[in-house]
Protein backbone atom coordinates (compact mmCIF):
# COMPACT_ATOMS: atom_id res chain seq x y z
CA UNK A 1 0.00 0.00 0.00
CA UNK A 2 2.76 2.48 0.91
CA UNK A 3 5.47 1.12 -1.40
CA UNK A 4 6.29 2.33 -4.90
CA UNK A 5 6.69 0.09 -7.91
CA UNK A 6 10.50 0.09 -7.59
CA UNK A 7 13.06 0.81 -4.90
CA UNK A 8 14.76 3.39 -7.13
CA UNK A 9 11.50 5.32 -7.56
CA UNK A 10 10.88 5.21 -3.82
CA UNK A 11 14.35 6.52 -3.00
CA UNK A 12 14.08 9.33 -5.58
CA UNK A 13 10.75 10.39 -4.10
CA UNK A 14 12.41 10.40 -0.68
CA UNK A 15 15.30 12.56 -1.87
CA UNK A 16 12.89 15.05 -3.45
CA UNK A 17 10.75 15.09 -0.31
CA UNK A 18 13.67 15.56 2.08
CA UNK A 19 15.17 18.25 -0.15
CA UNK A 20 11.90 20.16 -0.43
CA UNK A 21 11.22 19.87 3.30
CA UNK A 22 14.67 21.09 4.34
CA UNK A 23 14.52 23.94 1.81
CA UNK A 24 11.07 24.90 3.10
CA UNK A 25 12.46 25.19 6.62
CA UNK A 26 15.45 27.20 5.40
CA UNK A 27 13.30 29.57 3.31
CA UNK A 28 10.81 29.93 6.16
CA UNK A 29 13.44 31.53 8.42
CA UNK A 30 13.34 34.74 6.35
CA UNK A 31 10.82 37.47 7.16
CA UNK A 32 8.05 38.48 4.82
CA UNK A 33 5.18 36.94 2.94
CA UNK A 34 7.22 35.73 -0.08
CA UNK A 35 9.29 33.53 2.24
CA UNK A 36 6.16 32.18 3.90
CA UNK A 37 4.51 31.48 0.55
CA UNK A 38 7.64 29.76 -0.76
CA UNK A 39 7.88 27.70 2.40
CA UNK A 40 4.25 26.58 2.14
CA UNK A 41 4.65 25.66 -1.53
CA UNK A 42 7.81 23.65 -0.81
CA UNK A 43 6.01 21.96 2.09
CA UNK A 44 3.25 20.89 -0.28
CA UNK A 45 5.83 19.59 -2.77
CA UNK A 46 7.35 17.59 0.06
CA UNK A 47 3.99 16.07 1.02
CA UNK A 48 3.31 15.15 -2.60
CA UNK A 49 6.73 13.53 -2.97
CA UNK A 50 6.33 11.55 0.24
CA UNK A 51 2.71 10.68 -0.66
CA UNK A 52 1.80 11.80 2.83
CA UNK A 53 4.05 12.23 5.80
CA UNK A 54 7.71 11.20 6.13
CA UNK A 55 6.66 8.35 8.42
CA UNK A 56 4.41 6.96 5.69
CA UNK A 57 7.35 7.14 3.29
CA UNK A 58 9.54 5.28 5.80
CA UNK A 59 6.94 2.55 6.20
CA UNK A 60 6.84 2.21 2.43
CA UNK A 61 10.64 1.99 2.30
CA UNK A 62 10.71 -0.88 4.78
CA UNK A 63 7.83 -2.58 2.97
CA UNK A 64 9.65 -2.24 -0.34
CA UNK A 65 12.90 -3.59 1.14
CA UNK A 66 11.09 -6.54 2.70
CA UNK A 67 9.33 -7.32 -0.58
CA UNK A 68 12.65 -7.11 -2.46
CA UNK A 69 14.38 -9.44 0.00
CA UNK A 70 11.50 -11.93 -0.08
CA UNK A 71 11.81 -12.29 -3.85
CA UNK A 72 15.48 -13.34 -3.62
N, CA, C and O atoms as a Tripos MOL2 file, in Angstrom:
@<TRIPOS>MOLECULE
protein
  288   287    72     0     0
PROTEIN
NO_CHARGES

@<TRIPOS>ATOM
      1 N           0.8170   -1.1900    0.0000 N.3       1 UNK1
      2 CA          0.0000    0.0000    0.0000 C.3       1 UNK1
      3 C           0.8660    1.2610    0.0000 C.2       1 UNK1
      4 O           0.5800    2.2020   -0.7400 O.2       1 UNK1
      5 N           1.9180    1.2930    0.8170 N.am      2 UNK2
      6 CA          2.7630    2.4750    0.9060 C.3       2 UNK2
      7 C           3.9220    2.4430   -0.0910 C.2       2 UNK2
      8 O           4.4970    3.4860   -0.4010 O.2       2 UNK2
      9 N           4.2650    1.2770   -0.5860 N.am      3 UNK3
     10 CA          5.4700    1.1220   -1.3980 C.3       3 UNK3
     11 C           5.2340    1.5620   -2.8420 C.2       3 UNK3
     12 O           4.1130    1.5310   -3.3490 O.2       3 UNK3
     13 N           6.3210    1.9710   -3.4800 N.am      4 UNK4
     14 CA          6.2950    2.3260   -4.8970 C.3       4 UNK4
     15 C           6.4690    1.0660   -5.7300 C.2       4 UNK4
     16 O           6.5580   -0.0420   -5.2010 O.2       4 UNK4
     17 N           6.5170    1.2560   -7.0470 N.am      5 UNK5
     18 CA          6.6870    0.0910   -7.9070 C.3       5 UNK5
     19 C           8.1380   -0.3700   -7.9590 C.2       5 UNK5
     20 O           8.3970   -1.5200   -8.3140 O.2       5 UNK5
     21 N           9.1000    0.5020   -7.6140 N.am      6 UNK6
     22 CA         10.5010    0.0900   -7.5860 C.3       6 UNK6
     23 C          11.2130    0.8070   -6.4440 C.2       6 UNK6
     24 O          10.7820    1.8700   -5.9970 O.2       6 UNK6
     25 N          12.2880    0.2220   -5.9880 N.am      7 UNK7
     26 CA         13.0640    0.8090   -4.9040 C.3       7 UNK7
     27 C          13.7090    2.1160   -5.3540 C.2       7 UNK7
     28 O          13.8060    3.0630   -4.5730 O.2       7 UNK7
     29 N          14.1470    2.1710   -6.5990 N.am      8 UNK8
     30 CA         14.7570    3.3950   -7.1260 C.3       8 UNK8
     31 C          13.7580    4.5450   -7.1120 C.2       8 UNK8
     32 O          14.0930    5.6530   -6.6960 O.2       8 UNK8
     33 N          12.5430    4.2900   -7.5610 N.am      9 UNK9
     34 CA         11.5050    5.3220   -7.5550 C.3       9 UNK9
     35 C          11.2270    5.7980   -6.1330 C.2       9 UNK9
     36 O          11.0650    6.9960   -5.8980 O.2       9 UNK9
     37 N          11.1730    4.8830   -5.2020 N.am     10 UNK10
     38 CA         10.8850    5.2150   -3.8190 C.3      10 UNK10
     39 C          11.9970    6.0920   -3.2290 C.2      10 UNK10
     40 O          11.7220    7.0660   -2.5270 O.2      10 UNK10
     41 N          13.2310    5.7440   -3.5150 N.am     11 UNK11
     42 CA         14.3550    6.5250   -2.9970 C.3      11 UNK11
     43 C          14.4190    7.9130   -3.6360 C.2      11 UNK11
     44 O          14.7570    8.8840   -2.9610 O.2      11 UNK11
     45 N          14.0990    8.0170   -4.9240 N.am     12 UNK12
     46 CA         14.0800    9.3280   -5.5810 C.3      12 UNK12
     47 C          12.9870   10.2030   -4.9760 C.2      12 UNK12
     48 O          13.2050   11.3890   -4.7270 O.2      12 UNK12
     49 N          11.8160    9.6230   -4.7390 N.am     13 UNK13
     50 CA         10.7480   10.3900   -4.0990 C.3      13 UNK13
     51 C          11.1760   10.8540   -2.7150 C.2      13 UNK13
     52 O          10.8380   11.9630   -2.3000 O.2      13 UNK13
     53 N          11.9170   10.0190   -2.0000 N.am     14 UNK14
     54 CA         12.4100   10.4040   -0.6820 C.3      14 UNK14
     55 C          13.4120   11.5320   -0.7500 C.2      14 UNK14
     56 O          13.3670   12.4490    0.0700 O.2      14 UNK14
     57 N          14.3210   11.4800   -1.7190 N.am     15 UNK15
     58 CA         15.3040   12.5610   -1.8720 C.3      15 UNK15
     59 C          14.6270   13.8850   -2.2150 C.2      15 UNK15
     60 O          14.9990   14.9330   -1.6880 O.2      15 UNK15
     61 N          13.6360   13.8320   -3.0970 N.am     16 UNK16
     62 CA         12.8940   15.0480   -3.4520 C.3      16 UNK16
     63 C          12.1360   15.5690   -2.2310 C.2      16 UNK16
     64 O          12.1270   16.7730   -1.9740 O.2      16 UNK16
     65 N          11.5100   14.6790   -1.4890 N.am     17 UNK17
     66 CA         10.7480   15.0880   -0.3070 C.3      17 UNK17
     67 C          11.6260   15.6820    0.7750 C.2      17 UNK17
     68 O          11.2790   16.7080    1.3610 O.2      17 UNK17
     69 N          12.7610   15.0520    1.0480 N.am     18 UNK18
     70 CA         13.6660   15.5600    2.0750 C.3      18 UNK18
     71 C          14.2680   16.8940    1.6360 C.2      18 UNK18
     72 O          14.4000   17.8180    2.4390 O.2      18 UNK18
     73 N          14.6310   16.9870    0.3610 N.am     19 UNK19
     74 CA         15.1720   18.2470   -0.1520 C.3      19 UNK19
     75 C          14.1690   19.3810   -0.0700 C.2      19 UNK19
     76 O          14.5120   20.4860    0.3510 O.2      19 UNK19
     77 N          12.9340   19.1180   -0.4700 N.am     20 UNK20
     78 CA         11.9030   20.1580   -0.4310 C.3      20 UNK20
     79 C          11.5740   20.5540    1.0050 C.2      20 UNK20
     80 O          11.3550   21.7310    1.2900 O.2      20 UNK20
     81 N          11.5400   19.5770    1.9070 N.am     21 UNK21
     82 CA         11.2240   19.8710    3.3000 C.3      21 UNK21
     83 C          12.3280   20.7010    3.9550 C.2      21 UNK21
     84 O          12.0430   21.6720    4.6560 O.2      21 UNK21
     85 N          13.5750   20.3260    3.7300 N.am     22 UNK22
     86 CA         14.6700   21.0860    4.3370 C.3      22 UNK22
     87 C          14.7730   22.4890    3.7320 C.2      22 UNK22
     88 O          15.0870   23.4450    4.4420 O.2      22 UNK22
     89 N          14.5140   22.6180    2.4340 N.am     23 UNK23
     90 CA         14.5250   23.9380    1.8080 C.3      23 UNK23
     91 C          13.3580   24.7870    2.3070 C.2      23 UNK23
     92 O          13.4990   26.0010    2.4560 O.2      23 UNK23
     93 N          12.2190   24.1700    2.5630 N.am     24 UNK24
     94 CA         11.0710   24.9050    3.1020 C.3      24 UNK24
     95 C          11.3900   25.4700    4.4800 C.2      24 UNK24
     96 O          11.0110   26.5990    4.7910 O.2      24 UNK24
     97 N          12.0750   24.7060    5.2940 N.am     25 UNK25
     98 CA         12.4560   25.1890    6.6250 C.3      25 UNK25
     99 C          13.4660   26.3220    6.4990 C.2      25 UNK25
    100 O          13.3770   27.3190    7.2160 O.2      25 UNK25
    101 N          14.4250   26.1740    5.5910 N.am     26 UNK26
    102 CA         15.4460   27.2000    5.3970 C.3      26 UNK26
    103 C          14.8350   28.4970    4.8670 C.2      26 UNK26
    104 O          15.1650   29.5830    5.3450 O.2      26 UNK26
    105 N          13.9490   28.3830    3.8860 N.am     27 UNK27
    106 CA         13.3000   29.5660    3.3120 C.3      27 UNK27
    107 C          12.3770   30.2130    4.3440 C.2      27 UNK27
    108 O          12.2460   31.4370    4.3760 O.2      27 UNK27
    109 N          11.7520   29.4180    5.1690 N.am     28 UNK28
    110 CA         10.8120   29.9320    6.1640 C.3      28 UNK28
    111 C          11.4460   30.7480    7.2640 C.2      28 UNK28
    112 O          10.7330   31.4020    8.0250 O.2      28 UNK28
    113 N          12.7810   30.7330    7.3760 N.am     29 UNK29
    114 CA         13.4360   31.5290    8.4160 C.3      29 UNK29
    115 C          13.5240   33.0030    8.0470 C.2      29 UNK29
    116 O          13.7710   33.8350    8.9190 O.2      29 UNK29
    117 N          13.3300   33.3460    6.7820 N.am     30 UNK30
    118 CA         13.3390   34.7420    6.3530 C.3      30 UNK30
    119 C          12.0080   35.4040    6.7140 C.2      30 UNK30
    120 O          10.9850   34.7360    6.8670 O.2      30 UNK30
    121 N          12.0460   36.7260    6.8460 N.am     31 UNK31
    122 CA         10.8230   37.4660    7.1640 C.3      31 UNK31
    123 C          10.1180   37.8620    5.8740 C.2      31 UNK31
    124 O          10.7510   38.0340    4.8330 O.2      31 UNK31
    125 N           8.8210   38.0030    5.9580 N.am     32 UNK32
    126 CA          8.0460   38.4850    4.8160 C.3      32 UNK32
    127 C           7.1620   37.4170    4.2150 C.2      32 UNK32
    128 O           7.3880   36.2190    4.3870 O.2      32 UNK32
    129 N           6.1530   37.8780    3.5070 N.am     33 UNK33
    130 CA          5.1790   36.9430    2.9420 C.3      33 UNK33
    131 C           5.7310   36.1180    1.7870 C.2      33 UNK33
    132 O           5.2750   34.9890    1.6130 O.2      33 UNK33
    133 N           6.6900   36.6010    0.9770 N.am     34 UNK34
    134 CA          7.2220   35.7290   -0.0810 C.3      34 UNK34
    135 C           7.9250   34.4880    0.4910 C.2      34 UNK34
    136 O           7.8290   33.3960   -0.0710 O.2      34 UNK34
    137 N           8.6240   34.6700    1.6030 N.am     35 UNK35
    138 CA          9.2900   33.5310    2.2350 C.3      35 UNK35
    139 C           8.2720   32.5420    2.7800 C.2      35 UNK35
    140 O           8.4540   31.3300    2.6670 O.2      35 UNK35
    141 N           7.2080   33.0570    3.3660 N.am     36 UNK36
    142 CA          6.1590   32.1840    3.9040 C.3      36 UNK36
    143 C           5.4640   31.4350    2.7740 C.2      36 UNK36
    144 O           5.2100   30.2360    2.8920 O.2      36 UNK36
    145 N           5.1580   32.1200    1.6960 N.am     37 UNK37
    146 CA          4.5080   31.4850    0.5450 C.3      37 UNK37
    147 C           5.4090   30.4150   -0.0670 C.2      37 UNK37
    148 O           4.9510   29.3190   -0.3880 O.2      37 UNK37
    149 N           6.6860   30.7370   -0.2280 N.am     38 UNK38
    150 CA          7.6350   29.7570   -0.7610 C.3      38 UNK38
    151 C           7.7730   28.5540    0.1410 C.2      38 UNK38
    152 O           7.8720   27.4220   -0.3330 O.2      38 UNK38
    153 N           7.7790   28.7930    1.4470 N.am     39 UNK39
    154 CA          7.8800   27.6960    2.4000 C.3      39 UNK39
    155 C           6.6560   26.7870    2.3430 C.2      39 UNK39
    156 O           6.7850   25.5650    2.4110 O.2      39 UNK39
    157 N           5.4870   27.3720    2.2200 N.am     40 UNK40
    158 CA          4.2550   26.5810    2.1370 C.3      40 UNK40
    159 C           4.2340   25.7610    0.8450 C.2      40 UNK40
    160 O           3.8560   24.5900    0.8550 O.2      40 UNK40
    161 N           4.6390   26.3800   -0.2600 N.am     41 UNK41
    162 CA          4.6520   25.6560   -1.5340 C.3      41 UNK41
    163 C           5.6400   24.4960   -1.4780 C.2      41 UNK41
    164 O           5.3260   23.3930   -1.9240 O.2      41 UNK41
    165 N           6.8270   24.7370   -0.9360 N.am     42 UNK42
    166 CA          7.8070   23.6540   -0.8130 C.3      42 UNK42
    167 C           7.3240   22.5700    0.1490 C.2      42 UNK42
    168 O           7.6140   21.3920   -0.0540 O.2      42 UNK42
    169 N           6.5980   22.9520    1.1830 N.am     43 UNK43
    170 CA          6.0080   21.9620    2.0860 C.3      43 UNK43
    171 C           5.0030   21.0770    1.3720 C.2      43 UNK43
    172 O           4.9470   19.8720    1.6130 O.2      43 UNK43
    173 N           4.2150   21.6700    0.5000 N.am     44 UNK44
    174 CA          3.2490   20.8880   -0.2800 C.3      44 UNK44
    175 C           3.9540   19.9590   -1.2660 C.2      44 UNK44
    176 O           3.5250   18.8220   -1.4670 O.2      44 UNK44
    177 N           5.0320   20.4400   -1.8790 N.am     45 UNK45
    178 CA          5.8280   19.5850   -2.7750 C.3      45 UNK45
    179 C           6.3750   18.3960   -1.9950 C.2      45 UNK45
    180 O           6.3800   17.2670   -2.4850 O.2      45 UNK45
    181 N           6.8300   18.6610   -0.7870 N.am     46 UNK46
    182 CA          7.3540   17.5860    0.0620 C.3      46 UNK46
    183 C           6.2730   16.5480    0.3710 C.2      46 UNK46
    184 O           6.5230   15.3460    0.2860 O.2      46 UNK46
    185 N           5.0880   17.0050    0.7260 N.am     47 UNK47
    186 CA          3.9900   16.0710    1.0210 C.3      47 UNK47
    187 C           3.6110   15.2540   -0.2040 C.2      47 UNK47
    188 O           3.3000   14.0680   -0.0890 O.2      47 UNK47
    189 N           3.6350   15.8810   -1.3800 N.am     48 UNK48
    190 CA          3.3110   15.1510   -2.6010 C.3      48 UNK48
    191 C           4.3860   14.1200   -2.9240 C.2      48 UNK48
    192 O           4.0760   13.0170   -3.3750 O.2      48 UNK48
    193 N           5.6470   14.4740   -2.6960 N.am     49 UNK49
    194 CA          6.7340   13.5320   -2.9750 C.3      49 UNK49
    195 C           6.6920   12.3480   -2.0190 C.2      49 UNK49
    196 O           6.9160   11.2070   -2.4220 O.2      49 UNK49
    197 N           6.4040   12.6250   -0.7500 N.am     50 UNK50
    198 CA          6.3310   11.5490    0.2420 C.3      50 UNK50
    199 C           5.0380   10.7460    0.1310 C.2      50 UNK50
    200 O           4.9320    9.6680    0.7160 O.2      50 UNK50
    201 N           4.0660   11.2500   -0.6040 N.am     51 UNK51
    202 CA          2.7140   10.6760   -0.6570 C.3      51 UNK51
    203 C           2.0880   10.6460    0.7340 C.2      51 UNK51
    204 O           1.4390    9.6730    1.1180 O.2      51 UNK51
    205 N           2.2910   11.6980    1.4570 N.am     52 UNK52
    206 CA          1.7980   11.7990    2.8280 C.3      52 UNK52
    207 C           2.9080   12.3270    3.7160 C.2      52 UNK52
    208 O           3.6320   13.2480    3.3360 O.2      52 UNK52
    209 N           3.0370   11.7630    4.8610 N.am     53 UNK53
    210 CA          4.0510   12.2290    5.8030 C.3      53 UNK53
    211 C           5.3490   11.4310    5.6440 C.2      53 UNK53
    212 O           5.3520   10.3690    5.0220 O.2      53 UNK53
    213 N           6.4450   11.9380    6.2040 N.am     54 UNK54
    214 CA          7.7090   11.2020    6.1300 C.3      54 UNK54
    215 C           7.6460    9.8160    6.7860 C.2      54 UNK54
    216 O           8.3620    8.9020    6.3760 O.2      54 UNK54
    217 N           6.8080    9.6660    7.7810 N.am     55 UNK55
    218 CA          6.6630    8.3550    8.4230 C.3      55 UNK55
    219 C           6.0220    7.3650    7.4510 C.2      55 UNK55
    220 O           6.4200    6.2010    7.3960 O.2      55 UNK55
    221 N           5.0380    7.8220    6.6920 N.am     56 UNK56
    222 CA          4.4110    6.9560    5.6880 C.3      56 UNK56
    223 C           5.4310    6.5320    4.6290 C.2      56 UNK56
    224 O           5.4280    5.3880    4.1740 O.2      56 UNK56
    225 N           6.3000    7.4670    4.2450 N.am     57 UNK57
    226 CA          7.3510    7.1420    3.2860 C.3      57 UNK57
    227 C           8.3010    6.1000    3.8730 C.2      57 UNK57
    228 O           8.7120    5.1750    3.1730 O.2      57 UNK57
    229 N           8.6490    6.2440    5.1440 N.am     58 UNK58
    230 CA          9.5430    5.2770    5.7970 C.3      58 UNK58
    231 C           8.9140    3.8900    5.8690 C.2      58 UNK58
    232 O           9.5930    2.8880    5.6450 O.2      58 UNK58
    233 N           7.6410    3.8290    6.1750 N.am     59 UNK59
    234 CA          6.9390    2.5490    6.2030 C.3      59 UNK59
    235 C           6.9790    1.9090    4.8240 C.2      59 UNK59
    236 O           7.1930    0.7040    4.6980 O.2      59 UNK59
    237 N           6.7730    2.7180    3.7930 N.am     60 UNK60
    238 CA          6.8440    2.2110    2.4250 C.3      60 UNK60
    239 C           8.2330    1.7230    2.0660 C.2      60 UNK60
    240 O           8.3750    0.7340    1.3480 O.2      60 UNK60
    241 N           9.2670    2.4080    2.5580 N.am     61 UNK61
    242 CA         10.6390    1.9870    2.2960 C.3      61 UNK61
    243 C          10.9130    0.6220    2.9030 C.2      61 UNK61
    244 O          11.4880   -0.2450    2.2440 O.2      61 UNK61
    245 N          10.5110    0.4210    4.1450 N.am     62 UNK62
    246 CA         10.7080   -0.8790    4.7840 C.3      62 UNK62
    247 C           9.8790   -1.9680    4.1060 C.2      62 UNK62
    248 O          10.3320   -3.1040    3.9670 O.2      62 UNK62
    249 N           8.6600   -1.6140    3.6830 N.am     63 UNK63
    250 CA          7.8260   -2.5780    2.9660 C.3      63 UNK63
    251 C           8.4620   -2.9640    1.6360 C.2      63 UNK63
    252 O           8.4640   -4.1360    1.2570 O.2      63 UNK63
    253 N           8.9970   -1.9830    0.9350 N.am     64 UNK64
    254 CA          9.6540   -2.2440   -0.3450 C.3      64 UNK64
    255 C          10.9050   -3.1100   -0.1550 C.2      64 UNK64
    256 O          11.1450   -4.0370   -0.9280 O.2      64 UNK64
    257 N          11.6940   -2.8040    0.8750 N.am     65 UNK65
    258 CA         12.8990   -3.5890    1.1430 C.3      65 UNK65
    259 C          12.5380   -5.0330    1.5160 C.2      65 UNK65
    260 O          13.1960   -5.9740    1.0730 O.2      65 UNK65
    261 N          11.5030   -5.1980    2.3220 N.am     66 UNK66
    262 CA         11.0850   -6.5390    2.7010 C.3      66 UNK66
    263 C          10.5830   -7.3260    1.4910 C.2      66 UNK66
    264 O          10.8720   -8.5140    1.3520 O.2      66 UNK66
    265 N           9.8340   -6.6600    0.6230 N.am     67 UNK67
    266 CA          9.3330   -7.3230   -0.5830 C.3      67 UNK67
    267 C          10.4830   -7.6980   -1.5170 C.2      67 UNK67
    268 O          10.4560   -8.7590   -2.1410 O.2      67 UNK67
    269 N          11.4990   -6.8230   -1.6150 N.am     68 UNK68
    270 CA         12.6530   -7.1070   -2.4650 C.3      68 UNK68
    271 C          13.4630   -8.2860   -1.9160 C.2      68 UNK68
    272 O          13.9320   -9.1280   -2.6820 O.2      68 UNK68
    273 N          13.6270   -8.3430   -0.6020 N.am     69 UNK69
    274 CA         14.3830   -9.4440    0.0030 C.3      69 UNK69
    275 C          13.6140  -10.7670   -0.0740 C.2      69 UNK69
    276 O          14.2230  -11.8310   -0.1880 O.2      69 UNK69
    277 N          12.2900  -10.7050   -0.0130 N.am     70 UNK70
    278 CA         11.4960  -11.9330   -0.0810 C.3      70 UNK70
    279 C          11.5460  -12.5620   -1.4760 C.2      70 UNK70
    280 O          11.3700  -13.7720   -1.6200 O.2      70 UNK70
    281 N          11.7830  -11.7460   -2.4970 N.am     71 UNK71
    282 CA         11.8050  -12.2910   -3.8530 C.3      71 UNK71
    283 C          13.1460  -12.9090   -4.1970 C.2      71 UNK71
    284 O          13.2720  -13.5390   -5.2470 O.2      71 UNK71
    285 N          14.1560  -12.7500   -3.3470 N.am     72 UNK72
    286 CA         15.4800  -13.3370   -3.6240 C.3      72 UNK72
    287 C          15.4830  -14.8140   -3.4240 C.2      72 UNK72
    288 O          16.5140  -15.4610   -3.6140 O.2      72 UNK72
@<TRIPOS>BOND
     1     1     2 1
     2     2     3 1
     3     3     4 2
     4     3     5 am
     5     5     6 1
     6     6     7 1
     7     7     8 2
     8     7     9 am
     9     9    10 1
    10    10    11 1
    11    11    12 2
    12    11    13 am
    13    13    14 1
    14    14    15 1
    15    15    16 2
    16    15    17 am
    17    17    18 1
    18    18    19 1
    19    19    20 2
    20    19    21 am
    21    21    22 1
    22    22    23 1
    23    23    24 2
    24    23    25 am
    25    25    26 1
    26    26    27 1
    27    27    28 2
    28    27    29 am
    29    29    30 1
    30    30    31 1
    31    31    32 2
    32    31    33 am
    33    33    34 1
    34    34    35 1
    35    35    36 2
    36    35    37 am
    37    37    38 1
    38    38    39 1
    39    39    40 2
    40    39    41 am
    41    41    42 1
    42    42    43 1
    43    43    44 2
    44    43    45 am
    45    45    46 1
    46    46    47 1
    47    47    48 2
    48    47    49 am
    49    49    50 1
    50    50    51 1
    51    51    52 2
    52    51    53 am
    53    53    54 1
    54    54    55 1
    55    55    56 2
    56    55    57 am
    57    57    58 1
    58    58    59 1
    59    59    60 2
    60    59    61 am
    61    61    62 1
    62    62    63 1
    63    63    64 2
    64    63    65 am
    65    65    66 1
    66    66    67 1
    67    67    68 2
    68    67    69 am
    69    69    70 1
    70    70    71 1
    71    71    72 2
    72    71    73 am
    73    73    74 1
    74    74    75 1
    75    75    76 2
    76    75    77 am
    77    77    78 1
    78    78    79 1
    79    79    80 2
    80    79    81 am
    81    81    82 1
    82    82    83 1
    83    83    84 2
    84    83    85 am
    85    85    86 1
    86    86    87 1
    87    87    88 2
    88    87    89 am
    89    89    90 1
    90    90    91 1
    91    91    92 2
    92    91    93 am
    93    93    94 1
    94    94    95 1
    95    95    96 2
    96    95    97 am
    97    97    98 1
    98    98    99 1
    99    99   100 2
   100    99   101 am
   101   101   102 1
   102   102   103 1
   103   103   104 2
   104   103   105 am
   105   105   106 1
   106   106   107 1
   107   107   108 2
   108   107   109 am
   109   109   110 1
   110   110   111 1
   111   111   112 2
   112   111   113 am
   113   113   114 1
   114   114   115 1
   115   115   116 2
   116   115   117 am
   117   117   118 1
   118   118   119 1
   119   119   120 2
   120   119   121 am
   121   121   122 1
   122   122   123 1
   123   123   124 2
   124   123   125 am
   125   125   126 1
   126   126   127 1
   127   127   128 2
   128   127   129 am
   129   129   130 1
   130   130   131 1
   131   131   132 2
   132   131   133 am
   133   133   134 1
   134   134   135 1
   135   135   136 2
   136   135   137 am
   137   137   138 1
   138   138   139 1
   139   139   140 2
   140   139   141 am
   141   141   142 1
   142   142   143 1
   143   143   144 2
   144   143   145 am
   145   145   146 1
   146   146   147 1
   147   147   148 2
   148   147   149 am
   149   149   150 1
   150   150   151 1
   151   151   152 2
   152   151   153 am
   153   153   154 1
   154   154   155 1
   155   155   156 2
   156   155   157 am
   157   157   158 1
   158   158   159 1
   159   159   160 2
   160   159   161 am
   161   161   162 1
   162   162   163 1
   163   163   164 2
   164   163   165 am
   165   165   166 1
   166   166   167 1
   167   167   168 2
   168   167   169 am
   169   169   170 1
   170   170   171 1
   171   171   172 2
   172   171   173 am
   173   173   174 1
   174   174   175 1
   175   175   176 2
   176   175   177 am
   177   177   178 1
   178   178   179 1
   179   179   180 2
   180   179   181 am
   181   181   182 1
   182   182   183 1
   183   183   184 2
   184   183   185 am
   185   185   186 1
   186   186   187 1
   187   187   188 2
   188   187   189 am
   189   189   190 1
   190   190   191 1
   191   191   192 2
   192   191   193 am
   193   193   194 1
   194   194   195 1
   195   195   196 2
   196   195   197 am
   197   197   198 1
   198   198   199 1
   199   199   200 2
   200   199   201 am
   201   201   202 1
   202   202   203 1
   203   203   204 2
   204   203   205 am
   205   205   206 1
   206   206   207 1
   207   207   208 2
   208   207   209 am
   209   209   210 1
   210   210   211 1
   211   211   212 2
   212   211   213 am
   213   213   214 1
   214   214   215 1
   215   215   216 2
   216   215   217 am
   217   217   218 1
   218   218   219 1
   219   219   220 2
   220   219   221 am
   221   221   222 1
   222   222   223 1
   223   223   224 2
   224   223   225 am
   225   225   226 1
   226   226   227 1
   227   227   228 2
   228   227   229 am
   229   229   230 1
   230   230   231 1
   231   231   232 2
   232   231   233 am
   233   233   234 1
   234   234   235 1
   235   235   236 2
   236   235   237 am
   237   237   238 1
   238   238   239 1
   239   239   240 2
   240   239   241 am
   241   241   242 1
   242   242   243 1
   243   243   244 2
   244   243   245 am
   245   245   246 1
   246   246   247 1
   247   247   248 2
   248   247   249 am
   249   249   250 1
   250   250   251 1
   251   251   252 2
   252   251   253 am
   253   253   254 1
   254   254   255 1
   255   255   256 2
   256   255   257 am
   257   257   258 1
   258   258   259 1
   259   259   260 2
   260   259   261 am
   261   261   262 1
   262   262   263 1
   263   263   264 2
   264   263   265 am
   265   265   266 1
   266   266   267 1
   267   267   268 2
   268   267   269 am
   269   269   270 1
   270   270   271 1
   271   271   272 2
   272   271   273 am
   273   273   274 1
   274   274   275 1
   275   275   276 2
   276   275   277 am
   277   277   278 1
   278   278   279 1
   279   279   280 2
   280   279   281 am
   281   281   282 1
   282   282   283 1
   283   283   284 2
   284   283   285 am
   285   285   286 1
   286   286   287 1
   287   287   288 2
@<TRIPOS>SUBSTRUCTURE
     1 UNK1         2 RESIDUE 1 A UNK
     2 UNK2         6 RESIDUE 1 A UNK
     3 UNK3        10 RESIDUE 1 A UNK
     4 UNK4        14 RESIDUE 1 A UNK
     5 UNK5        18 RESIDUE 1 A UNK
     6 UNK6        22 RESIDUE 1 A UNK
     7 UNK7        26 RESIDUE 1 A UNK
     8 UNK8        30 RESIDUE 1 A UNK
     9 UNK9        34 RESIDUE 1 A UNK
    10 UNK10       38 RESIDUE 1 A UNK
    11 UNK11       42 RESIDUE 1 A UNK
    12 UNK12       46 RESIDUE 1 A UNK
    13 UNK13       50 RESIDUE 1 A UNK
    14 UNK14       54 RESIDUE 1 A UNK
    15 UNK15       58 RESIDUE 1 A UNK
    16 UNK16       62 RESIDUE 1 A UNK
    17 UNK17       66 RESIDUE 1 A UNK
    18 UNK18       70 RESIDUE 1 A UNK
    19 UNK19       74 RESIDUE 1 A UNK
    20 UNK20       78 RESIDUE 1 A UNK
    21 UNK21       82 RESIDUE 1 A UNK
    22 UNK22       86 RESIDUE 1 A UNK
    23 UNK23       90 RESIDUE 1 A UNK
    24 UNK24       94 RESIDUE 1 A UNK
    25 UNK25       98 RESIDUE 1 A UNK
    26 UNK26      102 RESIDUE 1 A UNK
    27 UNK27      106 RESIDUE 1 A UNK
    28 UNK28      110 RESIDUE 1 A UNK
    29 UNK29      114 RESIDUE 1 A UNK
    30 UNK30      118 RESIDUE 1 A UNK
    31 UNK31      122 RESIDUE 1 A UNK
    32 UNK32      126 RESIDUE 1 A UNK
    33 UNK33      130 RESIDUE 1 A UNK
    34 UNK34      134 RESIDUE 1 A UNK
    35 UNK35      138 RESIDUE 1 A UNK
    36 UNK36      142 RESIDUE 1 A UNK
    37 UNK37      146 RESIDUE 1 A UNK
    38 UNK38      150 RESIDUE 1 A UNK
    39 UNK39      154 RESIDUE 1 A UNK
    40 UNK40      158 RESIDUE 1 A UNK
    41 UNK41      162 RESIDUE 1 A UNK
    42 UNK42      166 RESIDUE 1 A UNK
    43 UNK43      170 RESIDUE 1 A UNK
    44 UNK44      174 RESIDUE 1 A UNK
    45 UNK45      178 RESIDUE 1 A UNK
    46 UNK46      182 RESIDUE 1 A UNK
    47 UNK47      186 RESIDUE 1 A UNK
    48 UNK48      190 RESIDUE 1 A UNK
    49 UNK49      194 RESIDUE 1 A UNK
    50 UNK50      198 RESIDUE 1 A UNK
    51 UNK51      202 RESIDUE 1 A UNK
    52 UNK52      206 RESIDUE 1 A UNK
    53 UNK53      210 RESIDUE 1 A UNK
    54 UNK54      214 RESIDUE 1 A UNK
    55 UNK55      218 RESIDUE 1 A UNK
    56 UNK56      222 RESIDUE 1 A UNK
    57 UNK57      226 RESIDUE 1 A UNK
    58 UNK58      230 RESIDUE 1 A UNK
    59 UNK59      234 RESIDUE 1 A UNK
    60 UNK60      238 RESIDUE 1 A UNK
    61 UNK61      242 RESIDUE 1 A UNK
    62 UNK62      246 RESIDUE 1 A UNK
    63 UNK63      250 RESIDUE 1 A UNK
    64 UNK64      254 RESIDUE 1 A UNK
    65 UNK65      258 RESIDUE 1 A UNK
    66 UNK66      262 RESIDUE 1 A UNK
    67 UNK67      266 RESIDUE 1 A UNK
    68 UNK68      270 RESIDUE 1 A UNK
    69 UNK69      274 RESIDUE 1 A UNK
    70 UNK70      278 RESIDUE 1 A UNK
    71 UNK71      282 RESIDUE 1 A UNK
    72 UNK72      286 RESIDUE 1 A UNK
